[in-house]
Amino acid sequence: MTSFAEAREPALTLDTDFVRSQFPAFREPSLAGWAFFENAGGSYMCQQVIDRLLTFYTQTKVQPYYPYPASTEAGKRMDESYRRIAAYLNIGEDELNFGPSTSQNVYVLAQALRPMWQDGDEIIVSCQNHEGNSGAWRRLETQGIVVRDWHIDEKTGRLAADDLDEMITARTRLITFPHASNVIAHINPVQEIVAKAHKADVIVAIDGVSYAPHGLPDIQELNADIYLFSLYKTWGPHLGAMFVKRALTSQMSNQSHYYNDDECHYRLTPAGPDHAQIAGAAGVADYLDVVYAHHFDDDPASAVKGRKLQQLFSDHETALLVPLLDFLNARSDVVIVGPDDPGIRASTVTILPLEKPVPAVAAELEKQKLMVASGDFDGIRQLNEMKINEDPGVIRMSFLHYTTRDEIDRLIRGLTIALK
């Protein structure tokens, strides 16, 4: 089996003690002794977000944007989140939308884009998608849109960008795929795919839900038309964040009240947003600022901080992937779903036990106080294409930059017991 023990060492070591000190969950007595490996389902929340939520609920829980002080302050706190999260993503704050979830945001997008297209126009939907970025697009078939499946490789689960050379036609209007799958975890070649799409004047919508928690992306560098991710998986409140290029937003059908047609933040928000959650989102930027200041001496623009932190987080997570993947690769009783190369995948590791039932392995891991999940993870189409039964599905172990080597060692010991 291939070993990755000589993977590149990070130029700067992440201070996980400092990072973990920013998350109250690591000091919570009821969680003591447990190792958290279900981050792909939702991360722990950083203290900075909790503080902002508490402040908003206690000081400014009123309708925002009116002239009395509490209302004015509420609006300012919401506006700060748009401004500061957008700065880390390297986009305009008027290009950032907050919705209740990514699945909801995708549904709104589909409805907003449909009037731009004619009956018989085509969209390409990846079979590597989480269902949240699949179902709403596929429902457009009932409205005259042709949906074309972008299939994955049965053995590797990977998408082939070259497939698009034959799939894109004169009637293709949109391509949607994940930055990294929540099951397969391969990091897709976004810029290559975007270049192919834009050459044919095709819109690209990227689901970044399983990628953004490993470091917020530079969306301008990716050149995506639409990029979505979930803040509750990115150390923050339960919101979906959605970038839509300014020029594209102006062409889309208003999904809000008719008098909000010229308001970028409202056009793609059919109902009133959760004011406190939006205000709390700025805490994610607070957290990144604090982590950056702890590790670096300069104070550049947020977009620059984001890129350096993304590399710092990636180096740490890749170093943790190495021993876990080496352990799994050395066994004949388990299959890694997705690539076994830590350099091309996110730190979400899905496995299929070959000699023991999935529920039995998951139950044993729970006995070892390892927070691990099993099932289909709303990735049924991915599993079906790889000939894996969605019931009972697979076992998923996902971790982030606050995970430690000791926790990985515990996971390996737990798997040794659970798989025997």
C-alpha positions as CSV (number, residue, x, y, z in Angstrom):
1,M,0.0,0.0,0.0
2,T,1.1,3.6,-0.6
3,S,2.4,5.5,2.4
4,F,2.2,9.2,2.9
5,A,4.5,9.5,5.9
6,E,6.8,11.8,4.1
7,A,4.1,14.3,3.2
8,R,5.3,18.0,3.3
9,E,5.7,19.5,6.7
10,P,3.9,22.8,7.2
11,A,6.2,25.9,7.2
12,L,4.3,27.1,10.3
13,T,2.8,24.9,12.9
14,L,-0.8,25.6,14.0
15,D,-1.2,26.2,17.7
16,T,-4.1,23.9,18.4
17,D,-4.1,24.7,22.1
18,F,-4.8,28.3,21.2
19,V,-7.3,27.4,18.6
20,R,-9.2,25.1,20.9
21,S,-9.3,27.8,23.6
22,Q,-11.6,29.7,21.3
23,F,-14.2,27.0,21.4
24,P,-16.3,26.5,24.6
25,A,-17.2,23.0,23.5
26,F,-13.7,21.9,24.4
27,R,-14.2,23.1,28.0
28,E,-17.8,21.7,28.3
29,P,-17.9,19.0,31.0
30,S,-20.6,17.0,29.2
31,L,-18.3,16.6,26.2
32,A,-15.2,15.8,28.2
33,G,-13.5,12.6,27.0
34,W,-15.2,12.6,23.6
35,A,-13.4,13.1,20.3
36,F,-15.4,14.9,17.7
37,F,-15.3,13.4,14.2
38,E,-18.6,14.6,12.8
39,N,-17.6,18.0,11.8
40,A,-18.9,17.6,8.3
41,G,-22.4,17.6,9.8
42,G,-21.7,20.8,11.7
43,S,-18.7,22.2,13.5
44,Y,-18.4,23.5,17.0
45,M,-19.2,27.2,17.4
46,C,-16.4,29.6,18.2
47,Q,-16.7,31.9,21.3
48,Q,-16.8,35.0,19.1
49,V,-20.0,34.0,17.5
50,I,-21.6,33.0,20.8
51,D,-20.7,36.4,22.2
52,R,-22.2,38.2,19.3
53,L,-25.4,36.2,19.5
54,L,-25.7,36.8,23.2
55,T,-25.1,40.6,22.7
56,F,-27.6,40.9,19.9
57,Y,-30.3,38.9,21.8
58,T,-29.8,40.9,25.0
59,Q,-29.2,44.4,23.6
60,T,-30.7,44.7,20.1
61,K,-33.5,42.1,19.7
62,V,-35.7,44.6,17.8
63,Q,-36.6,45.2,14.2
64,P,-33.4,46.6,12.6
65,Y,-32.8,49.7,10.6
66,Y,-35.2,52.1,12.3
67,P,-33.8,55.4,13.7
68,Y,-34.1,54.6,17.5
69,P,-30.8,53.5,19.0
70,A,-31.4,49.8,19.6
71,S,-32.8,49.4,16.1
72,T,-30.0,51.3,14.4
73,E,-27.4,49.3,16.3
74,A,-29.1,46.0,15.3
75,G,-28.8,47.0,11.6
76,K,-25.1,48.0,12.0
77,R,-24.3,44.6,13.5
78,M,-26.0,42.9,10.6
79,D,-24.2,45.1,8.1
80,E,-20.9,44.3,9.7
81,S,-21.4,40.6,9.0
82,Y,-22.0,41.3,5.3
83,R,-18.9,43.5,5.1
84,R,-16.5,41.3,7.1
85,I,-17.4,37.9,5.7
86,A,-17.4,39.3,2.2
87,A,-13.9,40.7,2.8
88,Y,-12.6,37.3,3.8
89,L,-14.2,35.7,0.7
90,N,-12.7,38.5,-1.5
91,I,-16.1,39.6,-2.9
92,G,-18.3,42.7,-2.7
93,E,-20.6,42.8,0.3
94,D,-23.6,43.4,-2.0
95,E,-22.7,40.0,-3.6
96,L,-23.2,38.1,-0.3
97,N,-26.5,36.7,0.7
98,F,-27.5,34.9,4.0
99,G,-30.3,32.4,4.0
100,P,-31.6,29.8,6.5
101,S,-29.5,26.9,4.9
102,T,-27.6,26.1,1.7
103,S,-30.4,23.7,0.6
104,Q,-32.9,26.6,0.9
105,N,-30.5,29.0,-1.0
106,V,-30.2,26.5,-3.8
107,Y,-34.0,26.2,-4.1
108,V,-34.3,30.0,-4.3
109,L,-31.5,30.2,-6.9
110,A,-33.2,27.6,-9.1
111,Q,-36.4,29.6,-9.0
112,A,-34.6,32.9,-9.7
113,L,-32.6,31.6,-12.6
114,R,-35.4,29.6,-14.4
115,P,-37.1,32.7,-16.0
116,M,-33.8,33.5,-17.7
117,W,-33.9,30.2,-19.6
118,Q,-36.1,28.8,-22.4
119,D,-37.9,25.5,-22.5
120,G,-35.4,22.9,-23.7
121,D,-32.4,24.7,-22.2
122,E,-30.0,22.4,-20.4
123,I,-28.3,22.3,-17.0
124,I,-25.5,19.9,-16.0
125,V,-25.9,18.5,-12.4
126,S,-23.0,16.6,-10.9
127,C,-23.9,13.2,-9.4
128,Q,-21.3,13.9,-6.7
129,N,-23.6,16.6,-5.2
130,H,-25.1,16.5,-1.8
131,E,-28.9,16.4,-2.4
132,G,-29.2,19.9,-1.2
133,N,-27.4,21.0,-4.4
134,S,-29.2,18.5,-6.5
135,G,-33.0,18.2,-5.9
136,A,-33.9,21.8,-6.5
137,W,-32.1,21.8,-9.8
138,R,-33.6,18.5,-10.9
139,R,-37.1,19.7,-10.2
140,L,-36.7,22.2,-13.0
141,E,-37.3,19.2,-15.3
142,T,-41.0,19.7,-14.6
143,Q,-40.6,23.3,-15.8
144,G,-39.2,22.5,-19.2
145,I,-35.4,22.4,-18.4
146,V,-33.3,19.4,-19.5
147,V,-31.2,18.0,-16.7
148,R,-28.0,16.2,-17.7
149,D,-26.2,14.0,-15.2
150,W,-22.4,14.5,-14.8
151,H,-21.5,11.0,-13.7
152,I,-18.7,10.1,-11.3
153,D,-16.2,7.2,-11.8
154,E,-17.7,4.1,-10.3
155,K,-14.4,3.1,-8.5
156,T,-12.8,6.4,-7.5
157,G,-15.9,8.6,-7.2
158,R,-14.2,11.4,-9.0
159,L,-15.5,13.8,-11.6
160,A,-13.7,14.1,-14.9
161,A,-13.5,17.6,-16.1
162,D,-12.9,16.4,-19.6
163,D,-16.4,14.9,-19.7
164,L,-17.7,18.4,-20.0
165,D,-16.1,18.8,-23.4
166,E,-18.8,16.5,-24.8
167,M,-21.6,17.4,-22.4
168,I,-21.7,21.2,-22.9
169,T,-23.9,22.2,-25.9
170,A,-25.2,25.4,-27.3
171,R,-28.2,25.1,-24.9
172,T,-26.2,24.5,-21.7
173,R,-27.0,27.3,-19.2
174,L,-25.5,26.1,-15.9
175,I,-23.1,23.6,-14.4
176,T,-23.3,22.8,-10.7
177,F,-20.9,20.6,-8.7
178,P,-19.2,20.5,-5.2
179,H,-15.9,22.0,-4.4
180,A,-15.4,18.9,-2.4
181,S,-17.9,16.1,-1.9
182,N,-19.3,15.4,1.6
183,V,-18.7,11.7,1.0
184,I,-15.9,11.3,-1.5
185,A,-14.0,14.4,-0.3
186,H,-11.9,14.8,-3.5
187,I,-11.1,18.5,-4.1
188,N,-12.3,19.2,-7.6
189,P,-10.3,21.3,-10.1
190,V,-12.6,24.3,-9.8
191,Q,-10.7,26.7,-11.9
192,E,-10.4,24.2,-14.8
193,I,-14.1,23.5,-14.7
194,V,-15.0,27.2,-14.5
195,A,-12.7,27.9,-17.5
196,K,-14.5,25.3,-19.6
197,A,-17.9,26.6,-18.6
198,H,-17.1,30.2,-19.2
199,K,-15.6,29.5,-22.6
200,A,-19.1,28.4,-23.5
201,D,-20.8,31.3,-21.6
202,V,-22.2,28.8,-19.0
203,I,-23.0,29.8,-15.4
204,V,-21.1,27.9,-12.7
205,A,-22.7,27.2,-9.3
206,I,-20.3,25.6,-6.8
207,D,-21.3,23.9,-3.5
208,G,-18.6,24.7,-1.1
209,V,-20.3,23.3,2.0
210,S,-17.7,20.5,2.5
211,Y,-14.8,22.7,1.5
212,A,-15.2,26.0,3.2
213,P,-14.8,24.6,6.8
214,H,-11.2,23.8,5.9
215,G,-10.5,27.5,5.2
216,L,-12.7,30.1,3.5
217,P,-12.0,30.3,-0.2
218,D,-10.9,33.2,-2.3
219,I,-14.0,33.3,-4.5
220,Q,-12.7,35.9,-6.8
221,E,-9.7,33.7,-7.6
222,L,-12.0,30.8,-8.3
223,N,-14.0,33.0,-10.7
224,A,-17.2,31.2,-9.8
225,D,-20.5,32.8,-10.7
226,I,-22.2,31.3,-7.6
227,Y,-20.6,29.9,-4.5
228,L,-22.5,28.5,-1.5
229,F,-21.5,27.2,1.9
230,S,-22.9,26.7,5.4
231,L,-21.8,28.9,8.3
232,Y,-22.9,26.3,10.8
233,K,-20.2,24.0,9.4
234,T,-17.8,26.9,9.4
235,W,-17.6,27.6,13.2
236,G,-20.7,29.9,13.1
237,P,-24.4,30.2,13.3
238,H,-27.0,28.1,11.4
239,L,-27.0,30.0,8.2
240,G,-26.3,29.4,4.5
241,A,-24.0,31.9,2.9
242,M,-24.4,32.5,-0.9
243,F,-22.2,34.5,-3.2
244,V,-23.8,35.5,-6.6
245,K,-21.9,37.7,-9.0
246,R,-23.3,41.2,-9.1
247,A,-24.0,41.2,-12.8
248,L,-25.8,37.8,-12.6
249,T,-28.0,38.9,-9.6
250,S,-29.3,41.8,-11.7
251,Q,-30.5,39.4,-14.4
252,M,-32.2,37.0,-12.0
253,S,-35.9,37.1,-11.1
254,N,-36.6,38.8,-7.8
255,Q,-37.7,36.3,-5.1
256,S,-38.6,38.8,-2.5
257,H,-41.3,41.4,-2.1
258,Y,-41.8,43.4,-5.3
259,Y,-40.5,46.6,-3.8
260,N,-37.2,44.9,-3.0
261,D,-36.3,44.4,-6.6
262,D,-33.3,46.8,-6.4
263,E,-32.1,45.6,-3.1
264,C,-29.3,43.0,-3.5
265,H,-29.5,41.6,0.0
266,Y,-33.2,41.0,-0.3
267,R,-33.8,39.9,-3.9
268,L,-32.8,36.3,-3.1
269,T,-34.3,36.2,0.4
270,P,-38.1,35.4,0.1
271,A,-38.8,35.8,3.8
272,G,-37.4,38.0,6.5
273,P,-33.9,36.8,7.5
274,D,-32.8,35.8,11.0
275,H,-31.4,39.1,12.2
276,A,-29.5,37.7,15.2
277,Q,-27.9,34.9,13.2
278,I,-26.7,37.3,10.6
279,A,-25.3,39.6,13.2
280,G,-23.6,36.6,14.8
281,A,-21.9,35.7,11.6
282,A,-19.3,38.5,12.0
283,G,-18.0,36.4,14.9
284,V,-16.5,34.0,12.3
285,A,-14.4,37.0,11.0
286,D,-13.5,37.9,14.6
287,Y,-12.3,34.3,15.1
288,L,-10.2,34.3,12.0
289,D,-8.7,37.7,13.0
290,V,-7.7,36.4,16.4
291,V,-6.1,33.2,15.0
292,Y,-4.2,35.2,12.4
293,A,-2.9,37.6,14.9
294,H,-1.7,34.7,17.1
295,H,0.3,33.1,14.3
296,F,1.5,36.1,12.1
297,D,3.0,39.5,12.8
298,D,1.5,41.5,10.0
299,D,-2.1,42.8,9.5
300,P,-3.0,42.6,5.8
301,A,-6.4,42.7,4.2
302,S,-8.9,40.1,5.2
303,A,-8.6,38.3,1.9
304,V,-4.9,37.9,2.4
305,K,-5.4,36.7,5.9
306,G,-7.9,34.2,4.6
307,R,-5.5,32.7,2.1
308,K,-2.7,32.3,4.7
309,L,-5.0,30.8,7.2
310,Q,-6.4,28.4,4.6
311,Q,-2.9,27.1,4.0
312,L,-2.2,26.9,7.7
313,F,-5.4,24.9,8.3
314,S,-4.8,22.7,5.2
315,D,-1.2,21.9,6.3
316,H,-2.4,20.9,9.7
317,E,-5.3,18.8,8.5
318,T,-3.2,17.1,5.8
319,A,-0.6,16.1,8.4
320,L,-3.5,14.5,10.4
321,L,-4.8,12.7,7.3
322,V,-1.5,10.9,6.7
323,P,-1.5,8.5,9.7
324,L,-5.2,7.8,9.3
325,L,-5.0,7.0,5.6
326,D,-1.9,5.0,6.1
327,F,-3.7,2.9,8.8
328,L,-6.7,2.4,6.6
329,N,-4.6,1.6,3.5
330,A,-2.8,-1.1,5.4
331,R,-6.0,-3.0,6.1
332,S,-7.8,-5.5,3.8
333,D,-11.1,-5.3,5.7
334,V,-12.1,-1.8,4.8
335,V,-12.3,0.4,1.7
336,I,-11.7,4.1,1.6
337,V,-14.4,5.9,-0.3
338,G,-12.6,8.5,-2.4
339,P,-8.9,9.2,-2.9
340,D,-6.3,7.9,-0.5
341,D,-3.9,10.7,-1.3
342,P,-4.1,13.4,1.5
343,G,-2.9,16.1,-0.9
344,I,-6.0,16.0,-3.1
345,R,-8.8,15.5,-0.5
346,A,-10.5,17.3,2.4
347,S,-10.3,15.9,5.8
348,T,-13.5,14.0,5.6
349,V,-12.8,10.3,5.5
350,T,-15.5,7.8,4.5
351,I,-15.0,4.1,4.8
352,L,-16.9,0.9,3.9
353,P,-16.2,-2.0,6.2
354,L,-16.0,-5.3,4.3
355,E,-16.2,-7.8,7.2
356,K,-18.5,-6.2,9.7
357,P,-21.8,-4.4,9.3
358,V,-21.7,-0.6,9.2
359,P,-24.0,-0.2,12.3
360,A,-21.9,-2.5,14.4
361,V,-18.7,-0.6,13.6
362,A,-20.4,2.7,14.3
363,A,-21.7,1.4,17.6
364,E,-18.3,0.2,18.7
365,L,-16.7,3.6,17.9
366,E,-19.4,5.2,20.0
367,K,-18.4,3.0,22.9
368,Q,-14.9,4.3,22.5
369,K,-16.3,7.9,22.9
370,L,-15.6,8.8,19.3
371,M,-18.3,11.0,17.8
372,V,-18.6,9.4,14.3
373,A,-21.6,9.0,12.1
374,S,-22.9,6.4,9.6
375,G,-25.5,6.5,6.9
376,D,-25.9,8.0,3.4
377,F,-25.3,11.7,4.4
378,D,-27.7,12.9,1.8
379,G,-25.3,11.6,-0.8
380,I,-27.4,8.8,-2.1
381,R,-26.7,9.5,-5.8
382,Q,-22.9,9.3,-5.1
383,L,-23.2,6.0,-3.3
384,N,-25.5,4.5,-5.9
385,E,-23.0,5.5,-8.7
386,M,-20.3,3.7,-6.7
387,K,-22.5,0.6,-6.2
388,I,-22.7,1.2,-2.4
389,N,-26.0,0.5,-0.7
390,E,-27.3,3.7,0.9
391,D,-28.8,1.6,3.7
392,P,-26.8,1.1,5.9
393,G,-24.5,3.4,3.9
394,V,-21.0,4.2,5.1
395,I,-19.0,5.4,8.1
396,R,-17.8,9.0,7.9
397,M,-15.0,10.5,10.1
398,S,-14.5,14.3,9.5
399,F,-12.2,16.7,11.3
400,L,-11.1,20.3,11.2
401,H,-8.1,22.4,12.1
402,Y,-9.0,22.2,15.8
403,T,-8.5,18.4,15.8
404,T,-5.3,17.1,17.4
405,R,-2.9,14.3,16.6
406,D,-3.9,12.7,19.9
407,E,-7.5,12.5,18.7
408,I,-6.4,10.9,15.5
409,D,-4.4,8.3,17.4
410,R,-7.6,7.7,19.5
411,L,-9.6,7.2,16.3
412,I,-7.1,4.7,14.9
413,R,-7.1,2.8,18.2
414,G,-10.9,2.8,18.1
415,L,-11.1,1.6,14.5
416,T,-8.7,-1.2,15.4
417,I,-11.1,-2.4,18.0
418,A,-14.2,-1.7,16.0
419,L,-13.1,-3.5,12.8
420,K,-11.7,-6.7,14.3
